Structure formats: structure tokens, C-alpha cells
């Protein structure tokens, strides 16, 4: 089972790298904290390769006992979970800053993780944030959530259901790839479009959405639609 999931996640990683943005990171150690020069755009060279255009910001990651994090634009981004608890409550604030994002691969392959509670302040679940958390059974998606990035829940075979809040306007490719245990996905936003989330390969999933909605259209085309 793990070999199959691992193969799917390798494919997901390739898709995320090629299709979900062009983020390039260079990591260096500065005064004990991680400082990363992040570029988010590229240009095509004459040789057909890609080169970074501009550095957006430097990342100053703080290492704490349970989480690594950074403060960005007044919000806290969880960059890594270092604990071993099976039930994790993400704090609502760090250093007085609201937790707004679960960062890239922050909980990746935490095999003993069973339940995560996110604060209402979280607006972004980053690329691969919970990828390959095979024992994850429960996670709340806050009402203020806006974006679920590429491969965020890929390989979460223990998740059986999720409700996508109405405020979510973007779900990137392969977000739910290899979530083979998922049975129900409820879409609250009638306008939310589909972009290869990985639902096609989930044989037992039913998508619940308002009648006449965009979700009803694409889920119906997959043969996975039910009115809620």
C-alpha cells in the first residue's frame, strides 16, 4: 500500500512542481534561523529553460519546541511541525500574530497524526501541507479558508469526508490525489471550478453540491454527484 501511495505522491510532486506555480527557493543559514530567498515568477531563456525573475522576500524562520514558523505580513505561517502528538491543535496566534497559513509540506508524512484542529484565522493550506499523513482521520477547514494548494492532502488515505467552505475560491491540482478512503466531499461554493484535484481516481467518493452549481456540473460529468 505504501509503495502505491508513494508512487502517486511522486507523480503529485512532479505535477506540483510543473503545474502549481514556479516557486524557487534558496536556503541559507543566517544567525541560527533559516533565511530563504523566494522567487515566484520565471522567464523563458533562449535555450528554453526557466530562470527566476525577481526575489520577493527573505524568509526568517523561527524554531520553537513544537512548530517552526515565520511571521509574514502580520500573520504567522507554520513551516514545520516537529511534535509527535496524534491529536494536534494549531494555536490561533504566535507572538501575537494570527496563524494564517499552514506552509509547504509542514506536516508531510506524519504517519501517527490522527486529528488536526485549525484555527479560524487560517486562510491558506499550502502545497503538500498534509501530504502522506496516512492516519489522518479528521481535520476542520475553517470558514475563513480561501485556498488549498497543490497536493495539500495527497495520500491522506484515512480521510473519509471533507466540507469545502464557501470562501474557498481556489483548489489546486492533485489536492486530494490518492485519498482512497474519501467517501464524501461537500462543496458549499456554487461557483467553485474543478482543476484536476485527483477526484477522478477515487472510486467511492460522492461530491455533494447545490443543484445547478458549477460543482454539480463537473461532479455529474464524473458520475460522482449528489444534491445536498
C-alpha positions, 0 to 999 in steps of 0.5 A, a space after each residue: 500500500 505504501 509503495 502505491 501511495 508513494 508512487 502517486 505522491 511522486 507523480 503529485 510532486 512532479 505535477 506540483 512542481 510543473 503545474 502549481 506555480 514556479 516557486 524557487 527557493 534558496 536556503 541559507 543559514 543566517 544567525 541560527 534561523 533559516 533565511 530563504 530567498 523566494 522567487 515566484 515568477 520565471 522567464 523563458 531563456 533562449 535555450 528554453 529553460 526557466 530562470 527566476 525573475 525577481 526575489 520577493 522576500 527573505 524568509 526568517 524562520 523561527 524554531 520553537 519546541 513544537 512548530 517552526 514558523 515565520 511571521 509574514 505580513 502580520 500573520 504567522 505561517 507554520 513551516 514545520 511541525 516537529 511534535 509527535 502528538 496524534 491529536 494536534 491543535 494549531 494555536 490561533 496566534 504566535 507572538 501575537 500574530 494570527 496563524 494564517 497559513 499552514 506552509 509547504 509540506 509542514 506536516 508531510 508524512 506524519 504517519 501517527 497524526 490522527 486529528 488536526 484542529 485549525 484555527 479560524 484565522 487560517 486562510 491558506 493550506 499550502 502545497 503538500 501541507 498534509 501530504 502522506 499523513 496516512 492516519 489522518 482521520 479528521 481535520 476542520 477547514 475553517 470558514 475563513 479558508 480561501 485556498 488549498 494548494 497543490 497536493 495539500 492532502 495527497 495520500 491522506 488515505 484515512 480521510 473519509 469526508 471533507 466540507 469545502 467552505 464557501 470562501 474557498 475560491 481556489 483548489 489546486 491540482 492533485 489536492 486530494 490525489 490518492 485519498 482512497 478512503 474519501 467517501 464524501 466531499 461537500 462543496 458549499 461554493 456554487 461557483 467553485 471550478 474543478 482543476 484536476 484535484 485527483 477526484 477522478 481516481 477515487 472510486 467511492 467518493 460522492 461530491 455533494 453540491 447545490 443543484 445547478 452549481 458549477 460543482 454539480 456540473 463537473 461532479 455529474 460529468 464524473 458520475 460522482 454527484 449528489 444534491 445536498 
